[in-house]
Amino acid sequence: MFAGHTSEGLPIWPVRVMVLGLLAVIAGYLGLWFAGRAEIRPTGLTTVLMLLPAIVVLPGLWLGHYKTMIWAALVALFYLLISATDAWAVAADRGWHLLIAAASTLAFLAAWWHSIKRRRHLKARNTVARSRPEQTNFKSED
């Protein structure tokens, strides 16, 4: 599951960590829906709308698409913002919100690490390509 590389030759494990982080966010919101103790908690349609961004990015993220990883990082920041606000405001369900905050932070950090490695990989590849002398097939005219 964590072995392998992306199409660019980078390790796949940060992408899989992002998938697990977003799955933990989904589990946290489902836990809030079914086992939340606060009087005001997400139910039904609200939970579905909250989970829609995470569900939409999961397939492309699992396949290792880079653009999807960028969107998943933004989705993770969205969940971090909401869960941190709710953890501060709703003491009864603070544990669920802290779980969501921790999972979204982990997902974002994995995306950040992967983006840094990708940028360095592309920069190194471009440097090598520029340092090679271009081959020309001109014949000298004597």
VENWOCOR-V935653 format. One record per residue. RES is the residue in one small letter. BURIAL is I if it has 9 or more other ideal C-beta (glycine too) atoms within 8 Angstrom, else O. Layout:
BEGIN
res=RES burial=BURIAL
res=RES burial=BURIAL
END
This chain:
BEGIN
res=m burial=O
res=f burial=O
res=a burial=O
res=g burial=O
res=h burial=O
res=t burial=I
res=s burial=O
res=e burial=I
res=g burial=O
res=l burial=I
res=p burial=O
res=i burial=I
res=w burial=O
res=p burial=I
res=v burial=I
res=r burial=I
res=v burial=I
res=m burial=I
res=v burial=I
res=l burial=I
res=g burial=I
res=l burial=I
res=l burial=I
res=a burial=I
res=v burial=I
res=i burial=I
res=a burial=O
res=g burial=I
res=y burial=I
res=l burial=I
res=g burial=I
res=l burial=I
res=w burial=I
res=f burial=O
res=a burial=O
res=g burial=I
res=r burial=O
res=a burial=O
res=e burial=O
res=i burial=O
res=r burial=I
res=p burial=I
res=t burial=O
res=g burial=O
res=l burial=O
res=t burial=O
res=t burial=I
res=v burial=O
res=l burial=O
res=m burial=I
res=l burial=I
res=l burial=O
res=p burial=O
res=a burial=I
res=i burial=O
res=v burial=O
res=v burial=I
res=l burial=I
res=p burial=O
res=g burial=I
res=l burial=I
res=w burial=I
res=l burial=O
res=g burial=I
res=h burial=O
res=y burial=I
res=k burial=O
res=t burial=I
res=m burial=I
res=i burial=I
res=w burial=I
res=a burial=I
res=a burial=I
res=l burial=O
res=v burial=I
res=a burial=I
res=l burial=I
res=f burial=I
res=y burial=I
res=l burial=I
res=l burial=O
res=i burial=I
res=s burial=I
res=a burial=I
res=t burial=O
res=d burial=I
res=a burial=I
res=w burial=O
res=a burial=O
res=v burial=I
res=a burial=O
res=a burial=O
res=d burial=I
res=r burial=I
res=g burial=O
res=w burial=I
res=h burial=I
res=l burial=I
res=l burial=I
res=i burial=I
res=a burial=I
res=a burial=I
res=a burial=I
res=s burial=I
res=t burial=I
res=l burial=I
res=a burial=I
res=f burial=I
res=l burial=O
res=a burial=I
res=a burial=I
res=w burial=I
res=w burial=I
res=h burial=I
res=s burial=I
res=i burial=O
res=k burial=I
res=r burial=I
res=r burial=O
res=r burial=O
res=h burial=I
res=l burial=I
res=k burial=O
res=a burial=O
res=r burial=O
res=n burial=O
res=t burial=O
res=v burial=O
res=a burial=O
res=r burial=O
res=s burial=O
res=r burial=O
res=p burial=O
res=e burial=O
res=q burial=O
res=t burial=O
res=n burial=O
res=f burial=O
res=k burial=O
res=s burial=O
res=e burial=O
res=d burial=O
END
